[in-house]
Amino acid sequence: MIKCHLSRMMGEHKMRVIDVARRTGIHRNMVNLLYRETASRVDLETVDKLCRLFNCGVGELFEYVPDEPPKKRARRPMP
């Protein structure tokens, strides 16, 4: 899965969703989706604006985290 670090970055810069929206021109709803890590897709222009705002690289804003394999359920012995 892709992890978005926008909430951490906003906290470090003491910014709210509306502050990011106003300073970047990104719609408030999209900022909120990224903040909550519920966005299913992100436009490259949005990524560019966020990287400019926080003076960071894409790798600092987003991180790939491999999904954990499903845990095997213990089998019960047959009676």
VOMARMAR-447030 format. One record per atom (N, C-alpha, C, O): residue number from 1; z, y, x negated; residue in three letters; atom name. Coordinates in nm, 3 decimals, m for minus. Layout:
BEGIN
[NUM, [Z, Y, X], ALA, CA]
...
***
This chain:
BEGIN
[1, [0.000, m0.117, m0.083], MET, N]
[1, [0.000, 0.000, 0.000], MET, CA]
[1, [0.000, 0.124, m0.088], MET, C]
[1, [0.036, 0.118, m0.206], MET, O]
[2, [m0.040, 0.233, m0.032], ILE, N]
[2, [m0.040, 0.361, m0.102], ILE, CA]
[2, [0.083, 0.439, m0.059], ILE, C]
[2, [0.106, 0.461, 0.060], ILE, O]
[3, [0.162, 0.481, m0.156], LYS, N]
[3, [0.283, 0.558, m0.129], LYS, CA]
[3, [0.253, 0.704, m0.157], LYS, C]
[3, [0.197, 0.738, m0.261], LYS, O]
[4, [0.291, 0.791, m0.065], CYS, N]
[4, [0.271, 0.934, m0.080], CYS, CA]
[4, [0.404, 1.000, m0.117], CYS, C]
[4, [0.505, 0.979, m0.051], CYS, O]
[5, [0.402, 1.080, m0.222], HIS, N]
[5, [0.524, 1.145, m0.270], HIS, CA]
[5, [0.534, 1.290, m0.225], HIS, C]
[5, [0.604, 1.370, m0.287], HIS, O]
[6, [0.465, 1.325, m0.117], LEU, N]
[6, [0.467, 1.462, m0.069], LEU, CA]
[6, [0.608, 1.506, m0.029], LEU, C]
[6, [0.647, 1.618, m0.060], LEU, O]
[7, [0.683, 1.421, 0.037], SER, N]
[7, [0.817, 1.461, 0.081], SER, CA]
[7, [0.906, 1.494, m0.040], SER, C]
[7, [0.982, 1.590, m0.036], SER, O]
[8, [0.897, 1.413, m0.146], ARG, N]
[8, [0.976, 1.439, m0.267], ARG, CA]
[8, [0.934, 1.571, m0.331], ARG, C]
[8, [1.018, 1.651, m0.372], ARG, O]
[9, [0.802, 1.593, m0.338], MET, N]
[9, [0.752, 1.715, m0.400], MET, CA]
[9, [0.791, 1.839, m0.319], MET, C]
[9, [0.827, 1.943, m0.375], MET, O]
[10, [0.785, 1.826, m0.189], MET, N]
[10, [0.826, 1.937, m0.104], MET, CA]
[10, [0.974, 1.966, m0.124], MET, C]
[10, [1.014, 2.082, m0.130], MET, O]
[11, [1.055, 1.863, m0.133], GLY, N]
[11, [1.198, 1.881, m0.156], GLY, CA]
[11, [1.226, 1.950, m0.289], GLY, C]
[11, [1.311, 2.039, m0.296], GLY, O]
[12, [1.155, 1.909, m0.393], GLU, N]
[12, [1.173, 1.970, m0.525], GLU, CA]
[12, [1.137, 2.117, m0.525], GLU, C]
[12, [1.195, 2.197, m0.598], GLU, O]
[13, [1.039, 2.155, m0.441], HIS, N]
[13, [0.994, 2.294, m0.434], HIS, CA]
[13, [1.056, 2.369, m0.315], HIS, C]
[13, [1.022, 2.484, m0.287], HIS, O]
[14, [1.149, 2.302, m0.247], LYS, N]
[14, [1.219, 2.360, m0.130], LYS, CA]
[14, [1.120, 2.417, m0.029], LYS, C]
[14, [1.130, 2.531, 0.014], LYS, O]
[15, [1.023, 2.332, 0.008], MET, N]
[15, [0.920, 2.374, 0.103], MET, CA]
[15, [0.931, 2.291, 0.230], MET, C]
[15, [0.974, 2.176, 0.227], MET, O]
[16, [0.893, 2.351, 0.340], ARG, N]
[16, [0.887, 2.283, 0.469], ARG, CA]
[16, [0.742, 2.251, 0.501], ARG, C]
[16, [0.650, 2.300, 0.435], ARG, O]
[17, [0.723, 2.170, 0.603], VAL, N]
[17, [0.587, 2.132, 0.645], VAL, CA]
[17, [0.505, 2.257, 0.674], VAL, C]
[17, [0.391, 2.268, 0.631], VAL, O]
[18, [0.563, 2.351, 0.748], ILE, N]
[18, [0.489, 2.472, 0.785], ILE, CA]
[18, [0.455, 2.555, 0.662], ILE, C]
[18, [0.350, 2.620, 0.659], ILE, O]
[19, [0.541, 2.554, 0.559], ASP, N]
[19, [0.511, 2.628, 0.435], ASP, CA]
[19, [0.388, 2.570, 0.367], ASP, C]
[19, [0.300, 2.645, 0.323], ASP, O]
[20, [0.381, 2.437, 0.357], VAL, N]
[20, [0.267, 2.371, 0.294], VAL, CA]
[20, [0.140, 2.398, 0.376], VAL, C]
[20, [0.035, 2.428, 0.319], VAL, O]
[21, [0.151, 2.389, 0.507], ALA, N]
[21, [0.035, 2.414, 0.594], ALA, CA]
[21, [m0.018, 2.555, 0.575], ALA, C]
[21, [m0.139, 2.575, 0.563], ALA, O]
[22, [0.070, 2.651, 0.574], ARG, N]
[22, [0.025, 2.791, 0.560], ARG, CA]
[22, [m0.035, 2.819, 0.423], ARG, C]
[22, [m0.135, 2.891, 0.412], ARG, O]
[23, [0.024, 2.763, 0.319], ARG, N]
[23, [m0.023, 2.794, 0.183], ARG, CA]
[23, [m0.151, 2.720, 0.147], ARG, C]
[23, [m0.225, 2.764, 0.058], ARG, O]
[24, [m0.179, 2.608, 0.214], THR, N]
[24, [m0.298, 2.529, 0.180], THR, CA]
[24, [m0.409, 2.540, 0.283], THR, C]
[24, [m0.526, 2.517, 0.251], THR, O]
[25, [m0.374, 2.574, 0.406], GLY, N]
[25, [m0.473, 2.574, 0.513], GLY, CA]
[25, [m0.491, 2.436, 0.575], GLY, C]
[25, [m0.577, 2.417, 0.661], GLY, O]
[26, [m0.410, 2.339, 0.532], ILE, N]
[26, [m0.414, 2.205, 0.590], ILE, CA]
[26, [m0.341, 2.209, 0.723], ILE, C]
[26, [m0.236, 2.272, 0.735], ILE, O]
[27, [m0.397, 2.143, 0.824], HIS, N]
[27, [m0.334, 2.142, 0.956], HIS, CA]
[27, [m0.193, 2.085, 0.946], HIS, C]
[27, [m0.168, 1.987, 0.875], HIS, O]
[28, [m0.102, 2.147, 1.018], ARG, N]
[28, [0.040, 2.109, 1.015], ARG, CA]
[28, [0.059, 1.962, 1.048], ARG, C]
[28, [0.145, 1.896, 0.990], ARG, O]
[29, [m0.019, 1.909, 1.141], ASN, N]
[29, [m0.007, 1.768, 1.180], ASN, CA]
[29, [m0.040, 1.676, 1.062], ASN, C]
[29, [0.027, 1.574, 1.043], ASN, O]
[30, [m0.142, 1.709, 0.984], MET, N]
[30, [m0.179, 1.626, 0.869], MET, CA]
[30, [m0.070, 1.630, 0.763], MET, C]
[30, [m0.038, 1.527, 0.703], MET, O]
[31, [m0.013, 1.747, 0.739], VAL, N]
[31, [0.097, 1.758, 0.642], VAL, CA]
[31, [0.213, 1.670, 0.689], VAL, C]
[31, [0.274, 1.600, 0.609], VAL, O]
[32, [0.242, 1.674, 0.818], ASN, N]
[32, [0.351, 1.594, 0.874], ASN, CA]
[32, [0.323, 1.444, 0.858], ASN, C]
[32, [0.414, 1.368, 0.824], ASN, O]
[33, [0.200, 1.401, 0.883], LEU, N]
[33, [0.164, 1.259, 0.866], LEU, CA]
[33, [0.180, 1.214, 0.721], LEU, C]
[33, [0.229, 1.104, 0.695], LEU, O]
[34, [0.140, 1.298, 0.627], LEU, N]
[34, [0.156, 1.265, 0.486], LEU, CA]
[34, [0.303, 1.265, 0.447], LEU, C]
[34, [0.348, 1.180, 0.370], LEU, O]
[35, [0.378, 1.361, 0.498], TYR, N]
[35, [0.522, 1.371, 0.469], TYR, CA]
[35, [0.595, 1.244, 0.514], TYR, C]
[35, [0.682, 1.194, 0.444], TYR, O]
[36, [0.558, 1.194, 0.631], ARG, N]
[36, [0.622, 1.074, 0.687], ARG, CA]
[36, [0.556, 0.944, 0.641], ARG, C]
[36, [0.600, 0.835, 0.677], ARG, O]
[37, [0.451, 0.956, 0.562], GLU, N]
[37, [0.375, 0.841, 0.511], GLU, CA]
[37, [0.319, 0.755, 0.624], GLU, C]
[37, [0.324, 0.632, 0.618], GLU, O]
[38, [0.265, 0.820, 0.725], THR, N]
[38, [0.205, 0.748, 0.837], THR, CA]
[38, [0.056, 0.777, 0.849], THR, C]
[38, [m0.010, 0.726, 0.940], THR, O]
[39, [0.000, 0.858, 0.758], ALA, N]
[39, [m0.143, 0.889, 0.762], ALA, CA]
[39, [m0.223, 0.764, 0.725], ALA, C]
[39, [m0.187, 0.692, 0.632], ALA, O]
[40, [m0.330, 0.739, 0.798], SER, N]
[40, [m0.413, 0.622, 0.769], SER, CA]
[40, [m0.531, 0.657, 0.679], SER, C]
[40, [m0.590, 0.569, 0.617], SER, O]
[41, [m0.566, 0.784, 0.671], ARG, N]
[41, [m0.673, 0.829, 0.582], ARG, CA]
[41, [m0.651, 0.976, 0.548], ARG, C]
[41, [m0.592, 1.052, 0.625], ARG, O]
[42, [m0.701, 1.014, 0.430], VAL, N]
[42, [m0.682, 1.150, 0.382], VAL, CA]
[42, [m0.814, 1.200, 0.324], VAL, C]
[42, [m0.880, 1.130, 0.247], VAL, O]
[43, [m0.851, 1.318, 0.362], ASP, N]
[43, [m0.973, 1.381, 0.312], ASP, CA]
[43, [m0.951, 1.426, 0.167], ASP, C]
[43, [m0.843, 1.473, 0.132], ASP, O]
[44, [m1.053, 1.412, 0.082], LEU, N]
[44, [m1.040, 1.452, m0.058], LEU, CA]
[44, [m1.010, 1.601, m0.072], LEU, C]
[44, [m0.941, 1.641, m0.166], LEU, O]
[45, [m1.060, 1.682, 0.018], GLU, N]
[45, [m1.031, 1.826, 0.015], GLU, CA]
[45, [m0.881, 1.850, 0.036], GLU, C]
[45, [m0.823, 1.941, m0.024], GLU, O]
[46, [m0.819, 1.770, 0.122], THR, N]
[46, [m0.675, 1.780, 0.146], THR, CA]
[46, [m0.598, 1.744, 0.020], THR, C]
[46, [m0.503, 1.813, m0.017], THR, O]
[47, [m0.639, 1.637, m0.046], VAL, N]
[47, [m0.574, 1.595, m0.171], VAL, CA]
[47, [m0.589, 1.705, m0.275], VAL, C]
[47, [m0.493, 1.736, m0.346], VAL, O]
[48, [m0.707, 1.764, m0.285], ASP, N]
[48, [m0.733, 1.871, m0.381], ASP, CA]
[48, [m0.640, 1.990, m0.355], ASP, C]
[48, [m0.582, 2.045, m0.449], ASP, O]
[49, [m0.625, 2.029, m0.231], LYS, N]
[49, [m0.539, 2.143, m0.197], LYS, CA]
[49, [m0.393, 2.115, m0.228], LYS, C]
[49, [m0.322, 2.204, m0.275], LYS, O]
[50, [m0.348, 1.994, m0.203], LEU, N]
[50, [m0.208, 1.960, m0.233], LEU, CA]
[50, [m0.184, 1.956, m0.384], LEU, C]
[50, [m0.081, 2.002, m0.432], LEU, O]
[51, [m0.279, 1.901, m0.458], CYS, N]
[51, [m0.266, 1.898, m0.604], CYS, CA]
[51, [m0.264, 2.039, m0.662], CYS, C]
[51, [m0.191, 2.065, m0.758], CYS, O]
[52, [m0.343, 2.127, m0.607], ARG, N]
[52, [m0.342, 2.267, m0.653], ARG, CA]
[52, [m0.209, 2.334, m0.621], ARG, C]
[52, [m0.153, 2.404, m0.705], ARG, O]
[53, [m0.160, 2.311, m0.501], LEU, N]
[53, [m0.034, 2.373, m0.459], LEU, CA]
[53, [0.082, 2.331, m0.548], LEU, C]
[53, [0.161, 2.415, m0.591], LEU, O]
[54, [0.091, 2.201, m0.576], PHE, N]
[54, [0.203, 2.148, m0.654], PHE, CA]
[54, [0.172, 2.136, m0.803], PHE, C]
[54, [0.254, 2.089, m0.881], PHE, O]
[55, [0.051, 2.180, m0.842], ASN, N]
[55, [0.009, 2.174, m0.982], ASN, CA]
[55, [0.034, 2.035, m1.040], ASN, C]
[55, [0.103, 2.018, m1.141], ASN, O]
[56, [m0.024, 1.936, m0.972], CYS, N]
[56, [m0.003, 1.798, m1.013], CYS, CA]
[56, [m0.134, 1.720, m1.007], CYS, C]
[56, [m0.235, 1.771, m0.958], CYS, O]
[57, [m0.132, 1.600, m1.058], GLY, N]
[57, [m0.248, 1.512, m1.051], GLY, CA]
[57, [m0.238, 1.422, m0.929], GLY, C]
[57, [m0.132, 1.410, m0.867], GLY, O]
[58, [m0.347, 1.358, m0.897], VAL, N]
[58, [m0.351, 1.267, m0.783], VAL, CA]
[58, [m0.249, 1.155, m0.799], VAL, C]
[58, [m0.185, 1.114, m0.703], VAL, O]
[59, [m0.233, 1.106, m0.922], GLY, N]
[59, [m0.139, 0.998, m0.951], GLY, CA]
[59, [0.006, 1.037, m0.933], GLY, C]
[59, [0.092, 0.950, m0.917], GLY, O]
[60, [0.034, 1.165, m0.935], GLU, N]
[60, [0.171, 1.211, m0.909], GLU, CA]
[60, [0.197, 1.225, m0.760], GLU, C]
[60, [0.311, 1.214, m0.714], GLU, O]
[61, [0.092, 1.249, m0.685], LEU, N]
[61, [0.103, 1.267, m0.540], LEU, CA]
[61, [0.097, 1.133, m0.467], LEU, C]
[61, [0.168, 1.112, m0.368], LEU, O]
[62, [0.011, 1.043, m0.515], PHE, N]
[62, [m0.005, 0.911, m0.453], PHE, CA]
[62, [0.020, 0.802, m0.556], PHE, C]
[62, [m0.007, 0.821, m0.675], PHE, O]
[63, [0.072, 0.689, m0.510], GLU, N]
[63, [0.101, 0.577, m0.598], GLU, CA]
[63, [0.063, 0.448, m0.527], GLU, C]
[63, [0.091, 0.431, m0.409], GLU, O]
[64, [m0.001, 0.357, m0.600], TYR, N]
[64, [m0.033, 0.225, m0.545], TYR, CA]
[64, [0.085, 0.133, m0.571], TYR, C]
[64, [0.130, 0.117, m0.684], TYR, O]
[65, [0.135, 0.073, m0.464], VAL, N]
[65, [0.246, m0.022, m0.473], VAL, CA]
[65, [0.197, m0.152, m0.409], VAL, C]
[65, [0.168, m0.155, m0.290], VAL, O]
[66, [0.188, m0.260, m0.488], PRO, N]
[66, [0.140, m0.386, m0.430], PRO, CA]
[66, [0.232, m0.434, m0.317], PRO, C]
[66, [0.354, m0.420, m0.325], PRO, O]
[67, [0.171, m0.489, m0.214], ASP, N]
[67, [0.249, m0.546, m0.103], ASP, CA]
[67, [0.321, m0.669, m0.153], ASP, C]
[67, [0.270, m0.744, m0.237], ASP, O]
[68, [0.440, m0.690, m0.101], GLU, N]
[68, [0.513, m0.812, m0.136], GLU, CA]
[68, [0.454, m0.928, m0.059], GLU, C]
[68, [0.425, m0.915, 0.060], GLU, O]
[69, [0.436, m1.043, m0.125], PRO, N]
[69, [0.385, m1.159, m0.052], PRO, CA]
[69, [0.486, m1.202, 0.054], PRO, C]
[69, [0.607, m1.187, 0.034], PRO, O]
[70, [0.439, m1.254, 0.166], PRO, N]
[70, [0.533, m1.297, 0.269], PRO, CA]
[70, [0.625, m1.406, 0.217], PRO, C]
[70, [0.583, m1.495, 0.142], PRO, O]
[71, [0.750, m1.397, 0.256], LYS, N]
[71, [0.848, m1.497, 0.211], LYS, CA]
[71, [0.827, m1.626, 0.288], LYS, C]
[71, [0.800, m1.625, 0.408], LYS, O]
[72, [0.839, m1.736, 0.216], LYS, N]
[72, [0.823, m1.867, 0.280], LYS, CA]
[72, [0.949, m1.898, 0.358], LYS, C]
[72, [1.061, m1.876, 0.311], LYS, O]
[73, [0.928, m1.948, 0.477], ARG, N]
[73, [1.041, m1.988, 0.559], ARG, CA]
[73, [1.087, m2.127, 0.516], ARG, C]
[73, [1.005, m2.215, 0.487], ARG, O]
[74, [1.215, m2.145, 0.512], ALA, N]
[74, [1.269, m2.275, 0.475], ALA, CA]
[74, [1.235, m2.377, 0.584], ALA, C]
[74, [1.250, m2.349, 0.703], ALA, O]
[75, [1.191, m2.491, 0.541], ARG, N]
[75, [1.155, m2.597, 0.638], ARG, CA]
[75, [1.279, m2.677, 0.669], ARG, C]
[75, [1.356, m2.715, 0.580], ARG, O]
[76, [1.296, m2.701, 0.795], ARG, N]
[76, [1.409, m2.785, 0.835], ARG, CA]
[76, [1.367, m2.932, 0.827], ARG, C]
[76, [1.256, m2.967, 0.867], ARG, O]
[77, [1.454, m3.016, 0.775], PRO, N]
[77, [1.418, m3.160, 0.767], PRO, CA]
[77, [1.407, m3.219, 0.906], PRO, C]
[77, [1.478, m3.180, 0.998], PRO, O]
[78, [1.317, m3.312, 0.918], MET, N]
[78, [1.298, m3.382, 1.045], MET, CA]
[78, [1.418, m3.475, 1.069], MET, C]
[78, [1.465, m3.541, 0.977], MET, O]
[79, [1.468, m3.479, 1.194], PRO, N]
[79, [1.583, m3.568, 1.222], PRO, CA]
[79, [1.546, m3.714, 1.223], PRO, C]
[79, [1.632, m3.799, 1.245], PRO, O]
***
